[in-house]
Amino acid sequence: MRRVTLAFSVPRDGETCVVALGAQGDVLLRERLGLAAAALPDAGGRLRNWLGAVQPTLVALPPAAPPALLDAIDRARREFGGGFETAEVALVAAPDPCAEAESRARAAQLAHVTRASWLPGPAEALRALGAMARAGELTRHVVASVFRVATGFGLAVAIGIPFGLALGSFAWLHHFANAGIQLLRPISPIAWLPVATLALGGGDLAAIFLIFLAAFFPVAVSTAAAVATVDLKYRRSAANFGVRGVDFAQRVLVPAALPAILTAVRIAVGIAWLVVVAAEMLGVESGLGYLVLDARNQLRYDRVVAAMIVIGAIGLSIDLVVRRFERGELERRGLGPR
Amino acid sequence: MSRVRIAVRGVRKSFPGRKGAVPVLDGVSLEVLDGEFVAIVGPSGCGKTTLLNCIAGFERIDAGAIEVDGEPVRGPSPKRVFVFQEPGIFPWLNVTENIAFGLPTAMSARERQAAVQRYVELVGLGGFERAFPNQLSGGMKQRVEYARALAVEPDVLYLDEPFGALDALTRLEMRREIVRIWQATGKTCLLVTHDVEEACALADRIAVMTQRPAVIREVVENPLPHPRDPDQPELRALRQRIFATLGVERKV
């Protein structure tokens, strides 16, 4: 399977010829592009339109392409948002620049008949990881993601636990709210992404809202279920000693439901971490999810894998910390394993 | 001194079943005097625990009346504490915190500490004040439950198969313990059990309940002094009489 390919000629007199070949080898486009400083904004805009129209997966460049051309391609790619591989193809210069570009496109297609099988090895991924860490880029993305998870998850716990306690305690509230909850719960937070970005704008708010949604339902529903199944003898003991209302919730309901609540919290933080990566693929320009998508668009698969390693490592650390907290809390309260 | 503490008159109660209401209590009447130890015995599933739950105010009755100190029972009260079969103490509180659970919030820390200490000693749990229930044996948990119940200084203890979850040796020990506590505190005790021997070992009077729908068929007196030896001929005769009332002939 040949691929849609875009090729450029060696620039001469401040001009390059660009030719696009379809997968069947048909010429989709043949046009001269000015590369002089004055012509650049215009050239960049046209390039972007072509990228959008022909959607090339391979771009063939002459050796030692001038920075002006590379800049124009880079800017156009960013604006277009698609991904393609670039390759340098050396050819004997033809008299006609457009003939040269076409030959370059055909040569590139022949040389890259199949889809790139290149995947970064561990060494390349680690090298990319090191480079991003040194540049401070990694810290910026990690901080952005952790901040969003901490905020969204913190809100989900702060609202979800009291709401779950109420839901499990009052039959009328359960009767009233349960249908809505059960309807909203199966909607993947990712499905909320377009609506959330529209309603809350791009940026942190939409991502935080998504994480909140993802964590809120498991916390609230598990808390309600735990409260509803608190042993009758504990309820009766409390009633017998005249312990009611808020006092009862604090001294009996919460501690009795605590093991189930802590398990729900641990599961919810895992879900929140899964969701943040997806939530960052739209509307934001920071975070590990953005890093994955941006690296893919640049076909920097070494950086994609590096980001995946970081996502996995942070997810594991979060789980370890929450697990330790859960165990410590249960042991401190005499609810640990014997 | 023998005034009526608990009066149960013609109590009826049924539970909803698949084929309409299932009658459980069919006009139960009983009186318990102040400071008395009364046992209700009956076959499993006869409604003994339902009756005790109604007397404690955990469940409503369909007809009849239950009065404590002349007042109709409208709900549970710290004046009358229920002791559960499986200990109802809270696993997330240590021994001290469990015993202090029912104490009034207005109580000062010193009074609280003194009350806890008094009952820790009464039930013989000195040295275990900081232990959590999952670090205690079944008998010790039951002792914590007694201490928690006694700490609020109730007039009445309701005991629902209180030794049912214990092994045989601990059960004997706890029987002696409850008699000791009863004698030391003078509380009115109402025990529900399916164990005729246990009822005979503990109670002053034994009410014998029939199969569901239940009534109290007979109340037998048991004036023997404590400590009682289960092999005493009087106790053996008493057991035979109760078994006969229950309709179970036992070969000796």
Interface residues (C-beta under 8 A of the other chain):
Chain A: K233 Y234 R236 S237 A239 N240 F241 G242 V243 R251 V252 P255 A256 L258 R333 G334 L335 G336 R338
Chain B: A56 F58 G75 P76 S77 P78 R80 V81 F82 F84 E86 G88 I89 F90 P91 W92 L93 N94 F101 G102 F132 P133 N134 Q135 V152
